[in-house]
Amino acid sequence: MCRIFAGQDPASYEPVTRSVRLAGHATSIRLEAAFWLILDEIAAGQGLSTPRFLSVLYDEVLELHGEVHNFASLLRVSCMKYLAGHRPAAAEAAELTPQAAE
C-alpha cells in the first residue's frame, strides 16, 4: 500500500537551502527539493524568477496580514494548493474572459 510513498527517490525529499532577499533582507529558506521544483514552475508560470516570485509573495502576505509567520510553511502549503488546481494563471485568465464579466 505505501510503496508509492516509501519507494520515492530520496533526492525528492532532500532538504535544499536557497538564499533569497525578502523585504530588503538577505535570508535563506530550507525546503525539500520537490517543493523547490514546484516553486520554480509557479514562478516561471508568472514570468518571474523564483527569487523574485518569493519576494513578491512575501510582500503580498506582509501587506495582507501585517506580518509573515513561518514563510517556509506558507510556501509548502502554496505548493499543495497549486497542485490541487489553484493555479494563478488559470484564475487570472478566467477573470479576463467575457463570461466572467457577465
N, C-alpha and C positions, 0 to 999 in steps of 0.2 A: 504494500500500500504506500509506503513512504519512499520508495525508490526514486520517484521523480524529484523528491526533495533531497534525499540522502545522497543520490548519485550525481548531483550537480558538480560542476567544475569548481574546486576550491578557490580558483582565481576570481570567480564572480563575487565572492563574499570577503575577499582580501581587503582589509582597510587601506584606503588611499587618502593621503593628505594633500590638499592643494592650497596654495597661498592665494588670497584674494584681497581686494580693497573694498571695505564696506563702510559707508558713511565717512570716507576720508581716512580710515584707519586700516593699516595692513593687519591681516589676521589669517588664520588657517582654519580650514574645515576638513574634518576627517569623516569620510563616508565609505561604505563598501563600494567596490569597483562597479557593480551593477547599477548602483544609483548614479554614479558619475556618467555612465553611458546614457542613461535616460535623460539626465540634465543636459548633456551635450545635445541630445536630439531635440529637446524642448527649446533650448537656446537657438539652435540652427533654424528651427521652425519659425522663430520670431525674428530671424535675420540678425541675431546678436551672437557675440562670442559668449562662452559660458561665464567668464568672469563678469562681463557687462550685464548679462541676464541676472546673475546673482545680485549684483549691485542694485539694479532696477527693482528686483523683487524685494530686497531688503528695505529700500527706501519706501516702497509702497506699503509694506507691512508697518513700518515706522509711522507713516502718515495716517494709516487707518487705525492703529492701536496705540500709538504713542510710545511704544517700546517693542522690542523683539525678544521674545522668550524662546530659547532653545532653537536657534535657526537651523541647526543640523536636522532636528526632528521635523521642523516645518518642511525642509527640503525632501525628506523621506516620504512624508505624507503627500506632498505635492506630486512626487513621482507616482505614488499609488493612484491619486486622482487622475493623473494624466493617462495612466494605463487603463483606468476604468472608463475612459472615454471622454473625460472632461478636458479636451484639447483646446487651448486658447484660440488657435487659428480657426478651428471649426466654429466655435461660438461667435467669433468676430465676423466670420463670413455669413453666418445665419442672420446676424443683426443687419447686415448690409443688403440682404435680398429684399425684393419688393414685397414678398409675402409677410416678412417680419414687420413691415411698416403698417400692414393692414390690421 
